[in-house]
């Protein structure tokens, strides 16, 4: 059997009180070759009841000062512990939950290490291990199929070890299953601080691709983007933060206009030439259109046209465009007739060639062309669309640096794709994760079969950067759209085989809807009251004892709980010793840094 350490003396609901024998106070005991832990807080005991062993966790202990025995006038206090049933052994198998309760006088026994490990490795096949139990130091095998088939949350204050846990979790996955999951699953990691662009996570580096995006200059990598994503109204509205009432319908007309005539290879050139003619021959010319025409000429690379447009000016009295006649004449010519346009501008416009124009230039040209058409036809107010134009021009500068648009952008993707946003500005850090989430989710949802034949795993480190409700710098409608996108993924994505892994130091900043939909948690040290309150109210599988440990957990220690686990586990995640495989988030070694003798020349 085992070591008999006490007996039941009281049962109140699910709270059981045991009288403990003196010899059980030792920290470690050995019996028949097995190792046992003595009775203390958060240790586990078994109470024999019939053919079952009821497993209980020790929650408190005390000395009963009211009940003692007098022996030669000496007081002998009785040591008692309060335990709570968490499951039971039946035919050497552990089952969680309370099925039977102990009775008074039932004997209590210690559990050996093997039995304790069996309790916390339920559902695991004994192959997936990222650490040991914190107190017992027993290896814990996790049910990997249940973990990666769910949405995962990894939380902890900075320096608590959550990056190591994230890395260890996926390193173990790829070490064990890299060869068999290749071609069946895709992993996309959003890396805000450039911590995972080395040899981390993956076993075979040929299965990993890192994109180091940069908005500071053109030296960064370019992420492949299918052209179909650019000519999509929702994506454009997302990229340029278009308003729903006027700017999004305007973008929709741009996309539909291209779609309608894209079978004609010269459709864009014809569109440009006709628009120029329309602007200068019309009897109701618009002074604002000249700026748009200059923008178009610039983006199609027509230098002669740019130079000609720079000499055209607005004649206020006539309400039309004019230009100087060639020397020696000093008079003006006007553009209110077909003859005037044919004589001054048509020969230059007819030389326009847009064969080699880039997708982003084409987009900007088409937006300006649509604006000119809508203005001349009186469909829109210029003031309503002008802010959109400014945002398009501003965002275009960054998008050209980070995206490589092609007709087929799927083939370059590897098993693991890391997108580093370390050298990107704040606007890009907000837009890119949302764009990629929407793009990959839609593509995956449209292509997956029933039952699911492939999975997509979207990993976001420092998730509070894009899932925060606290940001005051962005418009409310834009913030709502951003959060709704991820809320849809976390609510509906599981059915299509898309799973989120979120890592954050501020879980309280993340949308409560998103937090409530996470299935499994790795919780490191958290000390902020708001974070602890959120954890307390969000995770139903977290017990009182484990919850009380969270503010005092050591570096690398975490509470693991969720739908994949029968019971919360307090474990110490293995530290990744190899520097190349560790995320670039180590603490600065000031002793080493400041001890070096560096000569600084101030003059």
Secondary structure, 3 states (H helix, E strand, C coil): CCCEEEEEEEEECCEEEEEECHHHHCCEEEECCEEEECCCCCCEEEEEECCEEEEEEEEEEEEEEEEEEEECCEEEEEEEEEEEEEEEEECCEEEECCCCCCCCCCEEEECEHHHHHHHCCCCCCCCCEEEEECCCCCEEECCHHHHCCCCEEEECCCCCCHHHHHHHHHHHHHHHHHHHHECCEEEEEEECCCCCCCCCCCCCHHHEEEEEEECCCCCCCCEEEEHHHHCCHHHHHHHCCCCCCCHHHHHHHHHHHHHHHCCCCCHHHHHHHHHHHHHHHCCCCCCCHHHHHHHHHHHCCCHHHHHHHHCCEEECCCCEEEEECCCCCCCEEECCCHHHHHHHHHHHHCCCCCCCCCHHHHHHHHHHHHHHHHHHHCCCCHHHHHHHHHHHHHHHHHHHHHEEEECCCCCCCCCEEEEEEEECCHHHHHHHHHHHHHHHHHHHHHHCCCCCCCEEEEEECCCHHHHECCCCCCCHHHHHHHHHHHHHHHHHHHHHCEEEEEEECCHHHECHHHHHHCCEEEECCCCCHHHHHHHHHHCCCCCHHHHHHHHHCCCCEEEEEECCCCCCEEEEECCCCCHHHCCCCCCCCHHHHCCCCCCCCCC
